[in-house]
């Protein structure tokens, strides 16, 4: 099993007591499920949450948060509600640690509640920041376990932490199994995000408690086919491998135009299409014509008077990167 570790950039100072009391964390976005791989496939993308944490011993408040970028003008900026801070406190509590007074400078590039793992990035960032500011090294398995417990599933957090394509599952007794796989450079990622917000709790509430055996077998076959197609370079099989019967049919009516976007027909350059996570973003895998395909998908939302943004993104192979700042 390959679990990996966060990429740590050392500052060259051997004595920790001589280091500056500032740290940075960068965590990538992710798209999950990828069709048939419900709650087990995650792919990290080059769209980032960046946080700089400063220990401020003389501060009179426990934590001050300054935010810029997406989500900086609402409740997400509140210290008490900020998921990064909540993840830090969760980790400190589990590890029996006391957090020092902190200032956090947060820059977020991820659209919130759009199916690109914004909550996963915040959780992973918070866990890693606690590790840094409290000088407590956390094993990869511990990071993934804490992150999955907070998130409720492991696909996005595993990709955000490890980078690349990650296959993950939750162990019955707790903990996460995760394997990082290679991603072919020939396959590019197009994400189309409508201006509509969907919370994970809402999108999960529409899913049935039980599924027919035929539907379960349908997804098992295609999830296995997805991995085999990538491994062997049989990319023409991805269209069939990304079909799903467990979640997309129940979620496609949540946003006008989403059903039509997911029904985009095969065309030159397009090798697969699916709901990104729980939506409402749509992810398409392409070999060429990325911009044209993205605009064609976006038009399904725009015809319903819903603006949509097209992003052509590279896969992030690094995962969470942290640094002690000089």
N, C-alpha and C positions, 0 to 999 in steps of 0.2 A: 504494500500500500504506500502510495506517495502522498504525503500530506504537505510537505514543504514548510517553510517558515516565512515570516514577513521579511522583506528586504531591509536590512538595517545599514544605514550609512554612518560609519564611524567618523568621529571628528578628530581622531588622531591623538587624543589625550588619554593616556593610560589610567591616570588617577581620576576616578569619578568625582572626587571632592573638588577638583580643579575645573570641572566643566561648568559652563554657563547653565543657569537653571531655565533653559528654554528648549523646547522640543517641537518638531514638526511631524505631522502625519498626513499622508496622501492616500486616499482610498478610491478605487475606481468604481464606476457604475457597473451594473450588470443587467443582462436580460436572462430570464429564467423560463423553464419548462421547454421552450423551443419546440412546441408542438406536443409530441407524445410523452415527453419526459417530465410529467407533472411532479413537482416537488423534488426532482432529483438532478436535472440538468441546469447548469448555470454558466454563463459566458461573460467574462469581464470585458468592459469597454473603456476606451480612452475618453472618459468624461469624469471629472474628479471632484471630490470633496477634499479640501485642504484645510488643516487646522494647525495653528501655531499656539502652543500652550506656554505660558510664562508663570513660573512660581513667584509669587509676590508676598513674602513673609509679613510685610507691614500692612497688607490689605485688611480692611475692616469687614469685607464681605467674603463669603466662602468662594464664590466664583462669579466673575463678570464675563459676559459673552458679547462680543461684537461680531455682527454678521454682515456679509456682503454677498451679492449674487442672488440666486433663486431662493425664495422663502425668507428673505431678510426683512420683509415689511409686515409680518403678521405674528401669530402666536408662536411660530417656530423660533422666533428670536428670543422668546422669554426664557430666562435661565431655568425656571422650575419645569417648564414644558420641553426644554431642549433635549432631544433624544441623546445627543452626545454626552451631556451632563448626567442624564439618567443612567446611561451605560457605564460611565465612570463610577458613579455611586454604587451601582449594582456590583461591579467588579471589586471595588474596594471592600464592600460588605462581605462578599464571598471569600475574599482573600484575607480578611481581618486587618485591613489597612486603613489608615487615616489619610485622607486627601489634604494636601497643603492648600492654602489660598491660591487661587489661579485667575489668570486672565486668558481668555480664549479668543483668538482672532480666527473667524471661520469664513472661508470663501467656498461657496457651493455652486457648481455648474449644473447639477442635476435638476431636471424638472421634478417637482414633488407630486407624489400620488399619481404617477403616470406609468408605472410598471417598469422602472429602470433601477430599482433597488435603492432608492434614496434612504429608506429606513435602515437597510443593511449597512450602507456606508457609514451612517452615523453611529450605529452600534459598534461596528468594528473599530472605528476611530476612537470611540470612548474607551473601549477595552484596552486598546494599545496605549492610549494616553495615560491611563492608570498605571500600566506596566512601566511606562517611562518616568513619570513624575514621582512614583513611589519606589523606583529602582527595584522592581520585582519582575524577574524574567518569567514569562508565562509560556508553557509548552504549547505547541500548535494545537494539540487536542483540547487543551483547556480553553484556548481562545475560541475555537469552533464550538465547543460545548456551551460556553456562556452566551455566545452570539446566537446560536440556534435556540437556546432557551428563551432569550428575549424576543427574537423574531418569530418564533413558532414553527419555523421550517429552516432547512439548512442550505437550500440551493443558492440564494443570493449571497448570503454571508460567506459561504465557502468560496464562491467565485471572487468576491470582493477582497477576501483575505489572501487567497492563493494566486489569483490571476489566471488567465487562460480559460479553457473549457474544463469545468470541474463536474464530476459525477459524485453525488453525495447521498448518504442515507442516514437516518436516525436509528441508533441502536435501541432496542426495547428497554434496556436498563439505563438508558441515558448515554450521551456522548454521540459523536458524529464520525462516520467513516467517509473519507473523501479521497478521490483520486484525480489528480490533474492530468489532463490529456492535451496533446498538441492540437493546434488549430491550423488548417491549411491556409497558406498565404493567398491562394487563388480565390478564396471565398471572402467577399467583402460583406459588411453588415450595414444595412439601411434601417433606420428607426424612424417611424412616422408617429409623431405625438400630437393628438388632437388637444385643443384647449378645453379639456374636461378632466375633472378630478374624481378618482375612484379610490377609496380607502380599501385596504386589503380585507378588513372585516366585512365590508359591504359585498365585495366580489366573492368572498368565501361563503357568505350566507345564502347565495343563490345556488350553490352546489348541492346535489342530492346526497343524502347520508349513505345510501346504498346504490351500487351500480350493477347492471346486468353483467353476467359472466362474459358474454360475447364482447361487450365493450372493454372489459378489463383485458381480455386476451388480445383484442385489437391494438390496444396501447402497448402491451408488453411486446408484441411482435414488432411494432414500429420503433419503439425505443431501442430495442436490440439492433434493428436495421440501421438506425441513425448512427450508432457507434461504428458498425461495420462499414457503412458507406464512407464515413470520414476516414477510417483507418486504411481502406483500400483505394481511396480516390474515386470511388464510384458515385460521383456527385449527382449524377442523373437520378439516383435513387432517393435523394433527399426530399424531393417533392412528396413522395409517398410516405417516407419516414417521418415527416412532420405533420401528418394528419392526426387528429385527436378526437376522442369521444368522451373524455372524462370531464373537461372543464370549458372548452371554448364555446360549445353549443349553448351552454347555460349563461355565458357572459356576453355573448355578441350583441344582445339586445340592450345592454346597459347604456350605450352611447349611440345616437343616431349616426349611421354611416359605417359603424364598426363591422356589421355583418357583411356589408358589401365590400369593405376593405379586405376582410379575410377571405372573401370569395374571389379575389383577384385571380384571373385565369393564368395558366402557364403562358409564358412568352419568352422570347429570346433574352438571355442573360439572367432570368429569374430562376433560381433552383429550389427555393422553398420559402414559405411564408407562415407566420404564426402570430398569436397574441404574445406580446412581450410581458412575461410574468402574468399578473392578473389583469393587465391592461390599464388604461385603454390604448397604450401605444401598440403599434404593430411592428414586428421585426421581419425583415426580408433578407434572405441570403442571396447574393448575386455574384455573377462572374464578370459582368460588365453592365453598361447602361444604368449605373447606380442612381444617378440623379433623375433620369427619366422615369425609372420604375418607382422611385420614391414619390415623385410628383403625381404619378398616376394613382398611387394608393391614397395620397393625401386628398385628391380630388373627391373621393367618396365622402369625406367629412365636410369639405368645403361646400359641396352641393346641398348639405344640410345646415348651412350657415354656421359651421363650426370651424374656426381657423385651425390649421394643422402645420406643424413644423417638421421639415425633413432634415434628418441628420445622417450623413455618411460617416460612420465611425470605424476606427481601427480597433482591433482586439488588443486589450492590455494583457501582456504576458507576465508582468511583474507582480501584480497584486498590491497589497498594502506595503507602502514604503515609509519608513520612519527615520528620523535623524535627530541627533543631539546637536543643537546649534552653537556655533562659536560665538 
